[in-house]
Amino acid sequence: MRKALTMSLVTAFSFATAACATGPTPDLNNIADFPAAQAGQSRHVIWLPEKQDEDMLKVEIVPGKLMLTDCNTRSLMGSFTAQDLQGWGYTYYQLDNVKGSISTLMACPDDSETEAFVPVQGENFTLRYNSKLPIVVYTPNDIEVHYRVWAGSQALKSAIKQ
């Protein structure tokens, strides 16, 4: 009986220790103090669903805005920088210096104007997929943030030695 009681206590302490070691999953809505958007800016938050093999996925952030376009290819320019949330170790992203629109100069037929999403081009907007933390992006008010998920192949291919 003494042995059974000892084993029960050891098991109980093991579960309690494991629970303390892993801790609760943080609720970032309550604990991470992401800064409020400054005047003239908006804060965009992307929560990604949990996926299997998240190491094989990337998230492309596509900021841009709806503009009147014609048959020419258009884009905006901007700088996308990562910022550290002091005291938390989380990263958020800032889109600044949005300029443009840059366009090709083809002659377009009359009445070819339509409203379309014009993306911001610039540095790499591709991030690691992580369903445990939100992607937080600050942009000027007139910019929307879209995103797409990219998946890599499990199979590795060999390069040819030449």
Contacts in CASP RR format, 6 or more apart in sequence:
PFRMAT RR
TARGET T0000
AUTHOR 0000-0000-0000
METHOD contacts of the structure
MODEL  1
MRKALTMSLVTAFSFATAACATGPTPDLNNIADFPAAQAGQSRHVIWLPE
KQDEDMLKVEIVPGKLMLTDCNTRSLMGSFTAQDLQGWGYTYYQLDNVKG
SISTLMACPDDSETEAFVPVQGENFTLRYNSKLPIVVYTPNDIEVHYRVW
AGSQALKSAIKQ
25 132 0 8 1.000
26 32 0 8 1.000
28 90 0 8 1.000
28 133 0 8 1.000
28 134 0 8 1.000
32 85 0 8 1.000
32 88 0 8 1.000
32 90 0 8 1.000
33 85 0 8 1.000
33 88 0 8 1.000
34 43 0 8 1.000
34 85 0 8 1.000
34 90 0 8 1.000
34 92 0 8 1.000
34 136 0 8 1.000
35 85 0 8 1.000
35 92 0 8 1.000
36 43 0 8 1.000
37 43 0 8 1.000
37 138 0 8 1.000
38 138 0 8 1.000
40 140 0 8 1.000
40 141 0 8 1.000
41 138 0 8 1.000
41 139 0 8 1.000
41 140 0 8 1.000
41 141 0 8 1.000
42 138 0 8 1.000
42 139 0 8 1.000
42 140 0 8 1.000
42 141 0 8 1.000
42 143 0 8 1.000
43 136 0 8 1.000
43 137 0 8 1.000
43 138 0 8 1.000
44 136 0 8 1.000
44 137 0 8 1.000
44 138 0 8 1.000
44 139 0 8 1.000
44 145 0 8 1.000
45 134 0 8 1.000
45 135 0 8 1.000
45 136 0 8 1.000
45 137 0 8 1.000
46 59 0 8 1.000
46 61 0 8 1.000
46 134 0 8 1.000
46 135 0 8 1.000
46 136 0 8 1.000
46 137 0 8 1.000
46 145 0 8 1.000
46 147 0 8 1.000
47 131 0 8 1.000
47 134 0 8 1.000
48 59 0 8 1.000
48 129 0 8 1.000
48 130 0 8 1.000
48 131 0 8 1.000
48 135 0 8 1.000
48 149 0 8 1.000
49 131 0 8 1.000
50 131 0 8 1.000
51 57 0 8 1.000
51 129 0 8 1.000
51 131 0 8 1.000
53 154 0 8 1.000
54 129 0 8 1.000
54 130 0 8 1.000
54 131 0 8 1.000
55 129 0 8 1.000
56 151 0 8 1.000
56 152 0 8 1.000
56 153 0 8 1.000
56 154 0 8 1.000
57 129 0 8 1.000
57 149 0 8 1.000
57 150 0 8 1.000
57 151 0 8 1.000
57 152 0 8 1.000
58 126 0 8 1.000
58 127 0 8 1.000
58 128 0 8 1.000
58 129 0 8 1.000
58 149 0 8 1.000
58 150 0 8 1.000
58 152 0 8 1.000
59 126 0 8 1.000
59 127 0 8 1.000
59 128 0 8 1.000
59 129 0 8 1.000
59 135 0 8 1.000
59 147 0 8 1.000
59 148 0 8 1.000
59 149 0 8 1.000
59 150 0 8 1.000
60 125 0 8 1.000
60 126 0 8 1.000
60 127 0 8 1.000
60 147 0 8 1.000
60 148 0 8 1.000
60 149 0 8 1.000
60 150 0 8 1.000
61 80 0 8 1.000
61 93 0 8 1.000
61 125 0 8 1.000
61 126 0 8 1.000
61 127 0 8 1.000
61 135 0 8 1.000
61 137 0 8 1.000
61 145 0 8 1.000
61 146 0 8 1.000
61 147 0 8 1.000
62 119 0 8 1.000
62 120 0 8 1.000
62 125 0 8 1.000
62 145 0 8 1.000
62 146 0 8 1.000
62 147 0 8 1.000
62 148 0 8 1.000
63 80 0 8 1.000
63 95 0 8 1.000
63 98 0 8 1.000
63 119 0 8 1.000
63 120 0 8 1.000
63 125 0 8 1.000
63 137 0 8 1.000
63 139 0 8 1.000
63 143 0 8 1.000
63 144 0 8 1.000
63 145 0 8 1.000
63 146 0 8 1.000
64 76 0 8 1.000
64 117 0 8 1.000
64 118 0 8 1.000
64 119 0 8 1.000
64 120 0 8 1.000
64 143 0 8 1.000
64 144 0 8 1.000
64 145 0 8 1.000
64 146 0 8 1.000
65 76 0 8 1.000
65 117 0 8 1.000
65 118 0 8 1.000
65 142 0 8 1.000
65 143 0 8 1.000
65 144 0 8 1.000
66 115 0 8 1.000
66 116 0 8 1.000
66 117 0 8 1.000
66 118 0 8 1.000
66 144 0 8 1.000
67 74 0 8 1.000
67 101 0 8 1.000
67 115 0 8 1.000
67 116 0 8 1.000
67 118 0 8 1.000
68 113 0 8 1.000
68 114 0 8 1.000
68 115 0 8 1.000
69 113 0 8 1.000
69 114 0 8 1.000
69 115 0 8 1.000
69 116 0 8 1.000
69 118 0 8 1.000
70 108 0 8 1.000
70 112 0 8 1.000
70 113 0 8 1.000
70 114 0 8 1.000
71 106 0 8 1.000
71 108 0 8 1.000
71 109 0 8 1.000
71 112 0 8 1.000
72 103 0 8 1.000
72 104 0 8 1.000
72 105 0 8 1.000
72 106 0 8 1.000
72 108 0 8 1.000
73 103 0 8 1.000
73 104 0 8 1.000
74 101 0 8 1.000
74 102 0 8 1.000
74 103 0 8 1.000
74 104 0 8 1.000
74 116 0 8 1.000
74 118 0 8 1.000
75 100 0 8 1.000
75 101 0 8 1.000
75 102 0 8 1.000
75 118 0 8 1.000
75 119 0 8 1.000
75 120 0 8 1.000
75 121 0 8 1.000
76 98 0 8 1.000
76 99 0 8 1.000
76 100 0 8 1.000
76 101 0 8 1.000
76 102 0 8 1.000
76 118 0 8 1.000
76 119 0 8 1.000
76 120 0 8 1.000
76 121 0 8 1.000
77 97 0 8 1.000
77 98 0 8 1.000
77 99 0 8 1.000
77 100 0 8 1.000
77 102 0 8 1.000
77 120 0 8 1.000
77 121 0 8 1.000
77 122 0 8 1.000
78 95 0 8 1.000
78 96 0 8 1.000
78 97 0 8 1.000
78 98 0 8 1.000
78 99 0 8 1.000
78 120 0 8 1.000
78 121 0 8 1.000
78 122 0 8 1.000
79 95 0 8 1.000
79 96 0 8 1.000
79 97 0 8 1.000
79 122 0 8 1.000
79 123 0 8 1.000
80 93 0 8 1.000
80 94 0 8 1.000
80 95 0 8 1.000
80 120 0 8 1.000
80 122 0 8 1.000
80 123 0 8 1.000
80 124 0 8 1.000
80 125 0 8 1.000
81 93 0 8 1.000
81 94 0 8 1.000
81 96 0 8 1.000
82 91 0 8 1.000
82 92 0 8 1.000
82 93 0 8 1.000
82 94 0 8 1.000
83 91 0 8 1.000
83 92 0 8 1.000
83 93 0 8 1.000
83 94 0 8 1.000
84 90 0 8 1.000
84 91 0 8 1.000
85 91 0 8 1.000
85 92 0 8 1.000
90 133 0 8 1.000
92 136 0 8 1.000
92 137 0 8 1.000
92 138 0 8 1.000
93 135 0 8 1.000
93 136 0 8 1.000
93 137 0 8 1.000
93 138 0 8 1.000
94 137 0 8 1.000
94 138 0 8 1.000
95 120 0 8 1.000
95 137 0 8 1.000
95 138 0 8 1.000
95 139 0 8 1.000
95 140 0 8 1.000
95 143 0 8 1.000
96 140 0 8 1.000
98 120 0 8 1.000
98 139 0 8 1.000
98 140 0 8 1.000
98 143 0 8 1.000
101 118 0 8 1.000
102 121 0 8 1.000
117 144 0 8 1.000
117 146 0 8 1.000
120 143 0 8 1.000
126 150 0 8 1.000
127 135 0 8 1.000
129 149 0 8 1.000
135 147 0 8 1.000
137 145 0 8 1.000
139 145 0 8 1.000
END
